């Protein structure tokens, strides 16, 4: 039996957006990988809105509404995990041969290029593969979604429905 082709899809996912789910679905559909591990970064230096457990639970719940992602999760082709420290150390431990990243706009490119080069230098065994965000999601980011939601703007449709509910609950809890 050949070695499974495992890809790691790292990110903050604070919170997961429709863009994240779209990249995941397309990466699975591409059949380039046997397994994808969603790796939520644990960064003690970065203030986050949702805990790691909340983010993992939101992803899991969002997959329920998406048959392809739901099936992949049940089949073990999709896993949700968290990591701390260097991404490449985690990728190596997972025996991953690929790192998946989404690219939205030219503004993403410079940062992503640097990370891809650095990660390849540290761990040449994993290639960074980019998926272009759909044009309709090209402006969607976790950061902007939070900012708009906390300022009373409508973010429905930019995040999965369950994430929207969780985000609105945070807005209410904050008394905004
Ligand atoms: O969703 P994000 O915040 O754009 O994801 C960034 C992430 C998690 C991919 C990046 O910050 C990362 O890889 N962090 C782990 C620490 C690390 O390996 N740093 C060196 C990157 S070259």
Boltz pocket constraint, residues with backbone or C-beta under 6 A from the ligand:
constraints:
  - pocket:
      binder: B
      contacts: [[A, 10], [A, 11], [A, 12], [A, 13], [A, 39], [A, 41], [A, 85], [A, 86], [A, 87], [A, 88], [A, 114], [A, 115], [A, 116], [A, 118], [A, 119]]
      max_distance: 6.0
